[in-house]
């Protein structure tokens, strides 16, 4: 019987290897198909826009054209902008965005977990949290400019506010969703409140927290850009504001293209971080987001 078991093991292993290769091949074909359709969509939209602009169906003064956007980008990257090189402006915006993202994420996680763990604290602060979240962010941007001036501090503050509420509500809900039996078992085994929070609650809520980071970085970028549009000395938002004031539609679109590239690069890094931190998740759950 032992000989039969040993003889069957190599065959089963070969079947699993073949199934894995088939699944990998299917994923590659599906990925290639998705990328092909995405490229076709870009070609259709951008090509249609360029064709309509060239034939006069779209007014280039109002709607610009892909060729004009490319020319504007080439000018920015080779000759610079009125406020310095394009890399300097990108650096200003990314500095404000990353600082706002890190500070807002840290504050949202700490306060979200704290209020999720301490019911009395949540009941006391609930009306203040709701009132703060209801304030329009544009109003806060104007207020921060009055407080901090045209420097980067006001943009960072606006990004912090936007990121905080996004991360806070996920961290709070993730903490409240932790299995109560798991917490009770840890307490029975003698775990202190700090160890329960750091070794049971926080890891369990990590799925909720990491999921919020995708939207949080976008909010941080929005906060920095909106702050620069309201008033700044440099940055991508300020470039877009200058283009808007001179009716340069291609300049506005060029700024949007640069921001979109930065957002996609950040999204790629956050997705890599998510896969590393949550690598214990089943593959099916990891793919449920469908790339979003």
PyMOL commands that set and color helices and strands:
alter all, ss='L'
color gray80, all
select helices_A, chain A and resi 2-54+60-63+66-79+86-117+119-134+137-148+152-176+180-188+193-230+236-245+249-277+283-286
alter helices_A, ss='H'
color red, helices_A
deselect
rebuild
show_as cartoon
